[in-house]
Amino acid sequence: MGFRLALLVLFFLAIGLALRGLLRTKEKGGISGLHIMLGHLLALLFGVIISPQVFSVIDPTTKKGLVPILELSFGWVGFLFGFQFNITTLRRIPGSYIGRALAEALVAFAIAGFLGFCLLKAFRERLEFNEAEVFRTALALGAVLSISAPTLIAFFNKKIRVRSPLVNLLVVIASIDGLVGVFALGIINVIWHPAGLEMHLSVLLMILLGFEQAFLIWLLLRAERKAIPTAILGIGVLTLGAGMSAYFGLSPVVPGVLAGMIAANLAPGLRQRLARMLMTAESGLYIGLIVLTGVFLPSGLKSHVWVGVVTICIAGVFNRFLGKTLGATLVLPSGNTGVCAKTRFLFSCSLQSAGALILVVALCYNQTIVGSKPPLVVITALCAFVIGEIISIYATPRLLRELGKNAGTSR
């Protein structure tokens, strides 16, 4: 088992370094959104191929040994996501943008959660769920299907370079979407704690673990100056935080996001060094997480259960698209200058990309809370991840060019 784990970790490191080198050499336009999507699909396919369901390169015993690595990725992605919420940056954002972003996120969450609840009620017996599991799963579907990712938006805007208030609004909405999804996961974790821990204790532990990781990172940055040792020790800190979260029955992504938000507001010099540490250590993380998603895909479900799972997955992707579309209509009223029906449609499609965060939240829910029940949320999140990237890769460049034409600033 140890040899197989070592080979997999070595693969993650190698692919991370290769990607870093490729991005540096092709920085001026060689990497396209299509390349990113194909890379993610190939990583998923690779994970399925090496999983116990196909060639069993990763057998069930080794798969259990991968759980700590999976938990580390939960905490690490959460930290990376939370790190973007810097108070200095947030002060530059108009308050109306944050209000609109929150409204869109809540609309998307409500639509995905409510329609998911209706479907789960209809398929309850087929899925072998009780009433409490129906409500909990509906909340989890609302959480994962409301998530958007600013990463792909930033990637395209770096290439197209458009100055428009709507681009800033798009990024803010994507960030708030993710925060609402993680917050909803935390609520689910607190209410349905796997060991039945009291709610106030669960909340207190989440907060303490978030502050503990941020404090250790702060001490590390003050004591260590070199980039590589800092990155290695930083990974150790986040590993410790993720491990402690899992030990207490908490989803590691939630304390990870809190730790990232606190760490992002350290003294400016320390924050810049922390940003460099993240760039050094994150190579291969997303690809590795997608590979692990393929490895941890379920098998052996009964045929009647699969019928319900597939139906709800397809409906979930549609619910996500509907929620994002209605949310975009809410935050982009037709009276705005330069906002036509085409722009609103492209805007909502650009929010379909959910990045690795949707996989993290779904896997975190499945590993920590759901137990042995059908991994409906994971499969739905995976479908939304793939289809969302396809839609966003088509829509985001077109939206940016459209906004560039209206503003006359596209270069």
Steps between C-alpha positions, in 0.01 A plus 500: 500500500779741592669456161177577311434805714854624440459456123172694502647786704802504265260522206321798657831679557622427146179614332498812718856596400423425135190720509693781668767487235244489220309799638821700527614426145152554352407798716433724199216299352601139437263355761130524420184420691461191284841374617394547863174311447670212316763479773230471766309234304818297444581524872152372586535217248841410644349484850222270381748274318724448805202464739384168652206494254724467189866389512533519879842667493358663812342205679250539788777484762705771327183702450453513878859619530419787264237644734754718692626643168140570399436674832815709453371614161170601667678728743746628241238596240293660776803704609572610141139605453481690829828677426335718235286681761739779594344800676713751308374356171142470621492869596552590133185310401177704498255387765231457235715232332519295819125535551429387144745212530338379819154525341613292199662238725190465717272475193719226348517318836123522556408378151748211499408400855122527461478321164744240631277448803196444275688243292639324806149473646382339175794252493527448876404134504715419195802666665417340838505839678301596807343845551802645683738376228282659231523842667873468571579390145291783355704751702821335380383518137419868551848555642696333220281619212517865606883507490681694228876547455682827419809314375391443140358854477833644614686275252301630202505860615878487534517412131223726365547791747164672523429789734134492585305520828316183393827303499563605861141410587543158337810424708333618822191285432714192433687554828183554707340193336784285627483654847125430524559138393771446764289674767205272416728194531607624843136531610428145378809373683394671824138377488583144389835449670609136438574442871203702627716779643305795643450780247670769707805275550520429126490873418758578768736228372469625140591854609788383723646279225480786251678742735754232601606440139522874425704560818747221416535636145570845649770358730649306208526808278667698777753225576583369149615711204576250223221412256537120475528426876210741558287313245586160650429614856182676380376172354576341837290762681204448266539122526483530878188719478327266253587196710370656820180609324439148373579355846227718655253404226515842331525569128863623454402747228305721745784568751731522196297785350494680836878458535553636147283805568692579820839439340410725205475793739847466653748785474558588128856367490402169654198473271720537191734229624201278573373555144838384366481195726159412360624532141790266581290237675180492296659348187315185407247537783194548280603227257573268790160573654322419173697173477395414855138575410526234230659258747224558759208467259249245634429152376268216585178700535173322428343563160186665639721734708699596188179597320419752773860625519531559125159672480582739784849569360358604163231708669761650736709633211185656352405646839846655526467661158152627584612643834800679348287637216232637732767634734674680213166649393455626855842671523504627141169681443419582139509874570880499542695662218664244274323205662293318240346153501813353341725653768280368781501153346880495457538641853298214651686242289834640619394416856461131413867417560539379859867397503638256753296649785180323391681164509652580839166594657326193353776256598528662842126452552522138386808409707399682819121497521316268262647165608398197290208662316509538118756772410238700314655839582846396375374375165279807454794729582723313255243540220462870583879536505547352151197661333560831678854521367383428145235773519730752667786444255255578219329797668765689701726615212192609303367696798833675550525592132140624506575718801819619334306613194248687714770669707750542219783378721577153368864471401 
